[in-house]
Amino acid sequence: MKTRKSAGKKFQPYNALIEQLAAQNFTYQNPESLPEILVLTTFPPRQCGIATYSQDLIKALNDHYVDSFSIKICALETNDEQHTYEDASIKYILNTSQPESYVELAKAINADDNLKIVLIQHEFGLFHETVKDFNMFVDAVEKPLTVVFHTVLPNPNEEFKANVQHILNRVDSLIVMTHNAADILVRDYIIDREKIAVIPHGTHLVAHTDKNELKRKYGFEGRKVLSTFGLLSSGKSIETTLEALPNVINKAPETLFLIIGKTHPTVALQEGEKYRDSLIAKINELGIQDNVQFINKYVDLPELLEYLQLTDIYVFSSKDPNQAVSGTFAYALSCGCPIISTPIPHAKEVLAGDTGMTFDFGNSEQLSEAINTLLFDVQRRNTMVLNGLHKIIHTAWENSAVDHAKLLERTAGETIRLQYRNPEINLQHIKNMTTDFGMLQFSKLNRPDINTGYTIDDNARALIAMCQHYKSYRDESVLKYINIYLNFIDYCQSKDGKFLNYVDYNTNFTDQNKNENLEDSSGRAMWALGYVVSLGSILPAAVIKKAETMFQRSLSLTKDVYSTRAMAFTIKGLYYFNRYIKNADTEIYVRLFADRLVQMYRHESDGEWKWFEGYLTYANSVLPEALLLSYGITKNEEYKEIAKKSFDFLLSQTFDEKSIQVISNRSWLIKGGERATCGEQPIDVAYTILALRKFHDIFKDEEYLTKMEIAFNWFLGNNRLNQVVYNPCTGGCFDGMEEHNVNLNQGAESTVSYLMARLTITKYFGNPNMTYFRRKQRANKIAALRQLEF
């Protein structure tokens, strides 16, 4: 076992400072002293599936969390395969060919007080030379131990079972990647199901680039592309696909089969290019040279994801029935590939329910029939793509990071405290969703759906969000979008001041405007216009003048509005309008609407139900927020008092100590009734965050900031499903949480709601590396240093 020393000087904290911070229940954490997680795994530059898996997992953990842990790596090597590592996180090297290496590593682990947990990526082949020494090592390690089983074999013989049982008896927690693997452990080995966590093989979120564009890029235009990828070895059984190709080419001569990947380094050491040469011989024998292409290299991830996205059908032909899981299979599914696979356990779990097709091991005739079926049934392929993406989304590396981190936190006895890292602001999806006329309403995945047209609702929210962005960053390119959204609202406003909401892609107003109550939409438009006016000192004068004119044109019509949320949105517009333009009418209208809200509250509230209506529905937080803003203008204490009572009541219904669960759009919460647990929408989380900011600013209660961070972390995976709702790959936001998964479409409402929430937290903990907890640590550290100075 080799030790890799970290560079840099050790930080020596002041004892007095630490004592004072400890007395305030805060610990200043020097990055070098964060609780350490040691991962035993193969690691790049070694080329193998587990090395890539670990690299992706560790990157996801480090990207998703900050000030939470420090991940160090013990790289696994043998006498025959050794590497030079450039990654600074490599702390140890374990030579699994040498028994003494295990002894030295166990001693180093036990002597390191900062090391809180050990995570072993286990594959039987990695430790086959020294099984007994590995078993002694797991016994010797005195730290909490988590093991990831990449392979679980059914029906073991007694010797094999005893070795596995030894590991199972020692571990504090265990991870497998399929439910089938968990079933085997419970059935064929002695382990409590409660000890097993099923965390599927991670996959990459992708932007789903147009398939034809990618085919043109790589020179495959006009071809129907089949592909398979991974490090080549005979276990891939690629010859099965080659033997199936003649029957496919007869019906679709434009078919091209891509074999992506170099020969497995271990195989190359043992037998050279014997297997690849056999495939080339088979290609020549079958006369299909024009229909097969090797991509004979270790393909970097961005290029690999593009190859998979341009693929029409992905073929997985492994001949090992005990292969529990395949990373190549998982990556293909996440890239939107319809899959035809041999029935390994992973495939049987994931491809059920018209997500893909299976064929018997080595049966090229079945495979050719399946390929021909899918090549000529575009609708079925598209159905498989959507089914597969919805089934695989929970396996995104971001979600895998959340699942791993929470398990490690529990296993380490909560010596690890998780802090989410805020994503950097990304406007790309909002820009993609915006035409020269306005922001489109919906998308299919992340592809704008022009057929859904536009709404004033979405463009009003987008206008507010882009104004927020300009206020914070003064990005001149954003002015283009502010003008587009403002012009759209202008288009929807008639000469008498009334607003219409729905516009089709051809810029015609639709019949929906006749069939729906448009008061809420009009209220949102007033909010947006008022917010624009509030930025009169920084936005172009022409923009402010236009927004002011539109606002004034509609203001007189609002006096007849009685919709609860429409009144609240209008109050918000008046509040912001009043920041830049003072006139007597503003307070008159604010009092009018606020008094109506107060009257509703008095009518519906009682000792337990402190609300304006006999139910909680959507956009609930705008009601108490509007009353609080009314107090800000009028100084009417009753508004302030009811605002706080109603808001605190709402928070009691949506928050627990660690998370938020907003009211379901499937079934509103009726007074005295029970609430549904699915159908949570990003917009309600965003509105809660906006309200929390205002309540903190007025009442100076730190609990509101704490809840603001909890609410924002809902987007990052701190939610009922432990799944990310914000998509960092596209800058879009998924359209809510269903019962078992997120809705993969990234429409305007969700994406803009996320951006509004992200920009709102900027003032408090908006730096990507700044959590609210860390901000408080820093403030307390500064305060303690100042005290020490005197």
Helices and strands as residue ranges (DSSP letters): E 2-3, H 15-23, G 31-33, E 36-41, H 49-64, E 70-77, E 90-95, H 99-111, E 115-122, G 124-130, H 131-140, E 145-149, H 158-170, E 173-176, H 179-188, G 193-195, E 196-198, H 211-218, E 224-229, G 234-236, H 238-251, E 255-260, H 265-271, H 274-286, G 289-291, E 292-295, H 301-309, E 313-316, H 327-334, E 339-341, H 345-350, E 356-358, H 364-375, H 378-392, G 393-395, H 397-411, H 428-432, E 443-444, E 447-448, G 450-452, E 454-455, H 456-473, H 478-492, E 502-503, H 512-515, H 519-534, H 541-555, G 556-560, H 564-580, H 584-604, E 615-616, H 622-634, H 637-654, E 669-670, H 682-699, H 702-713, G 714-716, E 726-727, E 732-733, H 748-760, H 762-765, H 772-789
